[in-house]
Amino acid sequence: MTDTPTTHPTTTDVRSLGARTIPEFDGVHDIWPRGDRLEAVRSAAVAYKKRFTAQGQVTAVKSVDIASAPYPVKYGFNTAVIGPHSPLIPIINRMVVVQYDDWDGRPRTLVFEPTVPEGSAKAPFFDKLQRLMNKIPYANRAEQVIVNYYNEPDEALAQVGLGPEDVDFCAFDHLHVQDPRMILGSSTNIPGEQAPRGPIFGKAKMLVNTRELATLQNLHPMQWAWYVEGSLEGVDLDKFATFEGDIELGPGVALLWTPGHTDGNHSLVVNTPDGVWVSSENGIALDNWQPEQSRIPGVKLYHQQYGREICPNGNTLEDSLDQYDSMIKEKTLADPSTEDPRWLQILPSSELAPWKRFWPVVPTHHHGGIDYGTIRAGRR
C-alpha cells in the first residue's frame, strides 16, 4: 500500500469553480430501505433531467482514443457470460474534451479520462496480469492482439487543436489504475525515472470526489489491487479541486455522483444537439445498461432470471446495490441514440471493442466515440 501520509481532503467551494450543486439529488443516496432508495434516485433523475436539458448545451465535445487493454470477461459482465469465449476481451480507453461556459459565464475546457497507459500498467491488478500473460504462450499472443497505444493524453489534446494552457480542469470517473503524478506533476521522482514529472495540462486542477481522493490516501485491502501505489507522492494536493455529491459545471455539463463501483465514482453528463450523453465505467458496453437487448450469450438471460434492469461491470463491487442505483440514474438521464433509438446515448469511458475475433463477446451496439461542435483554442 502507499506510504503517503493520510491527509483527508477538504471540500472545495464549487462556486469557486464556476459550478453549483444539484439539489434534486440531495439525500437520495441515504434513503432506507434500499428499494425506496432506488425509486428515489430514479425520480430525482427524472426531475433533474428536465431542468438540465432546459439550461442549455455544451459548446463542443470530442473524444480521442488513448489505448486498448485486456480485461477479464468475468468482470465486464459480472460473470453473466456463458458458453465458449476468450477469458480476456479488449476495452478501449478514450479521452473526452468538453468545452462549455461555466455559471459565471467564463469559457472552460474540461479533459475527462486523460489516462496515461504507462501509469495504469503499474496498478497491482494489471501488473500481475502482465506477469501471468508473459508466462502463458496463448495469453501472450492475445496480448499482442489486444494491446494497442493510440495517443498519449498530450497527443490527444494536440489532435483537437489545444495546448496545455487551454485546459481548466481534468477529471476521471474514479481513480482506478490512474497515477496522478503523471498528470498533475510531482516534486519527487517516480521510481526508475531520472527527474520529476511536470504537469501535462499546465495549471489545470483535477476535479475529484472527496471520497475518491480519501480512498487513494488510505486504501482498504479489498481496494488495493486497482489503485497505483505511491501515486500521490510529491503531488501538490492543492492541484485537486475536491467536492461532494453532484455538481453541474455549467449549462449542459455535470458530474453526477454515481457510487458503487467506488465510493467516489462520478459520471460525466453532457447535453448536445442530439440530446443527453452519459459517460462512466459502470459498464463497458451498452449491453450492461440494456441487457434485455444484448446478444452476448448469458447477458439477456441474466436480466431475465434475476429481473435486473442492468448488468454491472463487476471488477470491484464496493457496493453492488449502490452501483445498480447509479446505473439507473445514468439510464434515466441518457437520451435515445439518433442513429438507433433502441439504444441509449451512454458512452463507456472504457468501451468494449467491436472486434470480431473476440466473438461472441462483442458489443451488440457500439457508439465508438462522441463529436459535437468545434473545439477551439484560446477561449480563456
Buried (B, 14 or more C-beta within 10 A) or exposed (E): EBEBEEEEBEEBEBEEBBBBBBEBBEEBBEBEEEEEBBEBBBEBBEBBBEEBBEBBBBBBBBBBBBBBBBBBBBBBBBBBBBEEBBEBBBBBBBBBBBBBBBBEEBBBBBBBBBBBBEBBBBBBBBBEBBEEBEEEEEBEEBBEBBBBEBBBBBEBBBBBBBEBEBBBBBBBBBBBBBBBBBBBBBEEBBEEEEEEBEBBBEEBBBBBBBBBBBBBBBBEEEBBBBBBBBBBBBBEBEBBBBBBBBBBBBBBBBBBBBBBBBBBBBBBBBBBEBBBBBBBBBBBBBBBBBBBBBEBBBBBBBBEEEEBBBBBBBBBBBBEEBBBBBBBBBBBBBBBBEEEEEBBBBBBBBBBBBBEEBEBBBBBBBBEBBEBBEBBEEBE
